[in-house]
């Protein structure tokens, strides 16, 4: 992307997440909606919303816990073993402090 492809460079994920959260009325609003969508089985959309909320407020423990639960639910519903692993990893990483993903290594 960028000047070579004649397409504008996208905004950084953290800046986009903060803007989306502000437009939505805050990270709690995004989190609540993501939780509702998760309960209705709309897991891909729930994951997108909780990602925006979590990136907008990376130090918010309640958002990390909600993110963990949503990704665990998504892993449970997957039929692909690879997808299950990816979403379980995202659930594990969700509870780690910002910029310190859980890798399973000592």
trRosetta pair geometry for C-beta under 8 A, 3 or more apart (Angstrom, degrees):
i j d omega theta_ij theta_ji phi_ij phi_ji
1 5 5.5 -70 -123 41 35 136
1 7 5.3 -74 -144 85 83 111
1 8 7.6 -7 176 98 108 30
1 9 5.6 126 126 -111 110 56
1 10 6.6 5 137 -6 166 86
2 5 6.4 87 52 26 50 91
2 7 7.2 12 7 71 18 71
2 8 7.9 13 -111 -173 33 22
2 9 4.8 28 -94 -74 75 98
3 6 7.2 28 -168 -82 37 38
10 16 7.4 -12 166 -57 98 140
11 15 4.9 -108 166 86 112 117
11 16 4.6 139 89 -59 116 94
11 19 7.6 14 117 10 163 141
12 15 4.6 82 64 11 89 105
12 16 6.9 -163 89 -6 42 89
13 16 5.7 -58 -144 41 30 111
13 17 6.1 33 157 -23 66 109
13 55 5.8 -86 141 -164 97 156
14 17 5.7 -53 -146 35 29 114
14 18 6.5 30 156 -18 63 104
14 55 5.4 -138 -108 169 58 102
14 56 7.5 145 -162 -92 61 39
15 18 5.9 -53 -149 35 31 109
15 19 6.4 29 153 -17 64 108
16 19 5.8 -59 -150 38 31 111
16 20 6.2 29 155 -18 67 107
16 52 7.6 -88 119 -125 84 96
17 20 5.8 -54 -143 37 30 109
17 21 6.2 31 156 -19 64 107
17 51 7.4 -109 -109 130 121 69
17 52 4.5 -177 -134 -153 82 61
17 53 7.5 -131 -172 -30 106 12
17 54 7.8 -68 -164 68 145 50
17 55 3.6 -161 -64 90 175 111
17 56 4.2 -145 137 -57 97 78
18 21 5.7 -55 -148 37 30 113
18 22 6.3 31 154 -20 64 106
18 55 7.8 -102 -39 116 66 84
18 56 4.6 141 -88 -131 51 89
19 22 5.7 -54 -148 36 31 112
19 23 6.3 30 154 -17 65 107
20 23 5.7 -56 -147 39 31 112
20 24 6.2 28 155 -18 65 111
20 30 7.3 76 125 -92 98 138
20 52 4.7 -59 86 -167 138 139
20 56 7.2 -126 64 -63 84 131
21 24 5.8 -60 -145 39 28 110
21 26 6.1 6 170 -164 89 20
21 27 4.8 -6 -148 -71 129 68
21 29 7.9 140 -157 55 65 96
21 30 5.7 -71 -113 -17 76 139
21 52 6.2 179 -55 145 84 98
21 53 6.1 118 -99 -108 112 55
21 56 3.9 76 -18 -136 149 173
21 57 7.4 140 -139 -19 168 96
22 26 7.5 39 -105 -75 35 41
24 29 4.8 -175 139 96 100 123
24 30 5.1 79 101 -62 161 88
24 33 7.6 -108 -167 8 132 143
25 29 4.1 70 78 -22 101 162
26 29 5.0 104 62 3 76 100
26 30 7.4 -140 104 0 45 87
27 30 5.5 -53 -151 39 41 112
27 31 6.0 42 151 -22 71 106
27 53 4.3 115 -157 -151 85 87
27 56 5.2 -166 -86 85 110 123
27 57 4.7 -53 -57 5 168 130
27 60 6.5 150 117 17 154 168
27 63 6.1 -40 160 -85 126 137
28 31 5.5 -53 -144 39 32 113
28 32 6.1 35 156 -21 66 105
28 53 8.0 124 -53 -143 17 127
29 32 5.9 -52 -145 36 28 111
29 33 6.4 25 156 -15 62 108
30 33 5.9 -60 -149 40 29 108
30 34 6.1 31 153 -21 66 108
30 49 5.1 -167 -173 178 87 93
30 50 7.2 158 140 -90 97 36
30 52 5.7 -115 -162 88 152 106
30 53 3.9 -176 97 -70 125 108
30 56 7.6 103 31 25 155 140
31 34 5.6 -53 -145 36 30 112
31 35 6.4 31 155 -20 64 105
31 49 7.7 178 -81 135 25 101
31 50 6.4 70 -116 -114 62 77
31 53 4.8 144 -59 -170 80 168
31 62 7.4 50 -168 124 166 97
31 63 5.7 -113 -90 -112 132 80
31 66 5.1 70 -159 93 108 171
32 35 5.7 -54 -150 35 30 112
32 36 6.5 32 151 -19 64 105
33 36 5.5 -52 -149 36 34 113
33 37 6.3 34 154 -18 66 105
33 49 5.6 -104 94 179 103 160
34 37 5.8 -55 -148 38 30 111
34 38 6.3 37 151 -24 64 106
34 45 8.0 -158 -122 124 66 68
34 46 4.6 105 -166 -159 71 69
34 47 7.6 124 -152 -51 113 14
34 49 3.9 -163 -77 91 98 114
34 50 4.0 133 -177 -53 164 86
34 53 6.7 -111 -9 3 142 136
34 66 6.8 98 88 151 122 121
34 70 6.1 -35 152 -90 110 153
35 38 5.5 -51 -148 33 31 116
35 39 6.5 31 154 -18 63 105
35 46 7.4 110 -64 -147 15 114
35 66 6.1 -74 -70 -154 106 115
35 69 7.9 24 -115 92 91 127
35 70 7.2 -110 -94 -74 55 107
36 39 5.8 -57 -152 36 30 111
36 40 6.5 20 152 -11 64 109
37 40 5.7 -63 -149 43 33 107
37 42 4.2 -75 -173 73 92 108
37 43 7.6 164 133 -79 94 24
37 45 5.1 -107 -177 95 151 104
37 46 3.9 -170 94 -74 109 90
37 49 6.8 113 25 23 144 139
38 41 7.8 55 179 -62 29 16
38 42 7.4 -87 -68 63 25 63
38 43 6.2 61 -122 -106 66 65
38 46 4.0 117 -62 -149 77 162
38 69 7.5 89 151 119 164 93
38 70 4.8 -112 -93 -121 143 88
38 73 5.5 95 -174 71 110 156
38 74 7.9 -82 -131 -50 98 84
41 77 7.5 146 -142 -120 83 157
42 45 4.7 -17 148 42 107 116
42 46 5.8 129 97 -28 73 95
43 46 5.3 -54 -140 38 33 115
43 47 6.2 37 160 -23 67 102
43 70 7.3 155 -146 -179 79 86
43 73 6.5 -154 -113 110 116 100
43 74 4.4 141 -178 -101 133 93
43 77 6.2 -171 -36 53 158 148
44 47 5.8 -53 -152 32 29 112
44 48 6.8 29 151 -19 62 103
44 74 8.0 110 -67 -124 47 127
45 48 5.7 -51 -150 32 36 112
45 49 6.5 30 155 -14 67 105
46 49 6.1 -59 -150 39 30 107
46 50 6.2 21 158 -12 67 110
46 70 5.2 -155 138 -152 115 125
46 74 7.7 -167 75 -63 115 112
47 50 6.0 -60 -141 42 28 104
47 51 6.2 35 156 -25 64 107
47 70 6.1 170 -86 139 63 122
47 71 6.8 83 -112 -84 104 75
47 74 6.2 26 -63 -60 122 155
47 90 8.0 21 -144 141 119 156
48 51 5.7 -55 -151 32 28 114
48 52 6.7 28 154 -17 63 102
49 52 5.8 -52 -153 33 34 110
49 53 6.5 32 152 -16 66 106
50 53 5.4 -51 -146 39 38 114
50 54 6.0 36 156 -19 69 108
50 63 7.3 163 -163 -170 82 84
50 66 6.0 -149 -134 119 122 101
50 67 4.8 160 155 -100 123 75
50 70 5.1 167 -4 32 164 161
51 54 5.9 -57 -141 40 28 107
51 55 6.1 22 161 -14 65 110
51 67 7.5 100 -77 -125 48 117
52 55 6.1 -60 -143 41 26 106
52 56 6.1 26 157 -22 63 111
53 56 5.8 -60 -148 34 27 111
53 57 6.8 -31 170 32 63 99
53 63 5.2 -152 132 -142 105 124
53 66 7.7 -22 95 82 142 133
53 67 7.8 -163 78 -66 104 102
54 57 7.1 -86 -143 63 24 67
54 58 6.5 58 164 -103 66 56
54 60 7.5 -136 -124 61 54 102
54 63 4.9 171 -94 145 68 116
54 64 6.4 101 -130 -83 112 56
54 67 5.0 29 -67 -64 143 144
54 94 7.2 -80 -126 -140 156 88
55 58 6.5 9 -137 -67 30 91
57 60 4.0 32 129 -10 116 124
57 63 5.8 123 82 1 106 157
58 98 3.8 66 153 -95 124 134
58 99 7.9 52 164 -20 148 79
59 98 6.3 -59 -71 -14 61 129
60 63 4.1 57 97 10 113 113
60 64 6.9 167 95 -14 61 83
61 64 5.6 -54 -150 36 37 113
61 65 6.4 37 153 -20 68 104
62 65 5.7 -51 -148 36 34 112
62 66 6.4 35 152 -18 65 104
63 66 5.6 -52 -146 38 34 111
63 67 6.2 39 152 -23 65 105
64 67 5.5 -52 -148 35 32 115
64 68 6.5 38 151 -24 63 101
64 94 5.2 155 -169 161 72 75
64 95 5.5 119 150 -107 114 40
64 96 7.9 -148 -159 45 135 38
65 68 5.6 -47 -150 30 33 115
65 69 6.6 31 153 -17 64 104
65 94 7.6 142 -83 135 15 112
65 95 6.9 56 -87 -101 57 90
66 69 5.8 -55 -151 37 33 110
66 70 6.3 31 154 -19 66 107
67 70 5.9 -56 -147 37 30 110
67 71 6.3 21 159 -11 65 109
67 90 7.8 -107 159 153 99 92
67 91 7.7 -180 128 -121 72 51
67 94 3.9 -165 104 -145 108 128
68 71 6.2 -65 -149 42 26 103
68 72 6.2 28 154 -22 65 109
68 91 4.9 82 -153 -163 64 74
68 92 7.8 85 -127 -66 99 18
68 94 4.0 -171 -68 87 71 134
68 95 5.2 29 -72 -48 138 96
69 72 5.7 -53 -145 35 30 113
69 73 6.4 31 156 -19 64 104
69 91 7.8 114 -41 -135 13 106
70 73 5.8 -54 -152 35 31 111
70 74 6.5 30 150 -19 64 105
71 74 5.4 -49 -144 36 38 113
71 75 6.3 42 154 -22 66 101
71 87 5.0 -172 -174 -175 84 81
71 88 7.5 161 142 -89 103 19
71 90 4.3 -142 -143 99 150 105
71 91 3.8 -162 96 -69 113 80
71 94 6.1 175 20 -32 136 139
72 75 5.7 -52 -150 34 32 112
72 76 6.5 36 151 -22 64 104
72 87 7.6 159 -88 143 19 101
72 88 7.4 59 -110 -111 60 61
72 91 4.6 93 -59 -122 73 150
73 76 5.6 -52 -151 33 33 115
73 77 6.5 23 155 -14 65 110
74 77 6.0 -63 -149 40 32 107
74 78 6.6 43 153 -37 65 102
74 87 4.6 -135 98 -150 104 146
75 78 5.8 -47 -151 15 33 116
75 83 7.7 -178 -122 129 59 73
75 84 5.0 85 -162 -150 83 62
75 87 3.7 -169 -71 97 84 115
75 88 4.7 93 -123 -58 156 73
75 91 6.4 -71 -12 -17 135 134
78 83 4.2 -151 -160 104 145 115
78 84 4.7 -164 79 -69 127 71
78 87 6.3 160 -19 16 140 140
79 83 7.7 36 56 52 46 128
80 83 3.9 74 76 11 110 108
80 84 6.6 -170 92 -13 56 81
81 84 5.5 -50 -149 32 32 116
81 85 6.6 33 153 -18 63 104
82 85 5.8 -56 -155 35 32 112
82 86 6.5 33 150 -20 66 105
83 86 5.5 -51 -146 35 36 113
83 87 6.2 25 159 -11 68 107
84 87 6.2 -64 -148 43 26 102
84 88 6.1 26 156 -19 65 110
85 88 5.7 -54 -140 38 29 110
85 89 6.2 32 157 -21 63 106
86 89 5.8 -57 -154 35 27 113
86 90 6.6 27 149 -18 63 105
87 90 5.4 -46 -145 35 38 114
87 91 6.4 44 151 -22 65 100
88 91 5.5 -50 -150 34 34 114
88 92 6.5 35 151 -18 65 103
89 92 5.7 -53 -149 36 33 111
89 93 6.2 30 154 -16 66 108
90 93 5.7 -55 -143 41 31 110
90 94 6.4 48 152 -40 62 100
91 94 5.6 -43 -154 13 30 121
91 95 7.9 17 158 -11 57 97
92 95 6.9 -67 -169 31 34 98
92 96 7.4 39 142 -29 64 105
92 102 4.6 -108 150 76 100 129
92 104 7.7 12 154 -54 160 91
93 96 5.5 -49 -158 17 47 120
93 101 4.3 -15 -131 -143 106 96
93 102 5.5 -150 -90 33 49 82
95 102 7.2 13 66 -21 85 135
96 100 5.1 -141 165 95 112 77
96 101 5.3 139 62 -129 160 28
96 102 4.6 -165 -63 -32 124 84
97 100 4.7 24 69 42 88 122
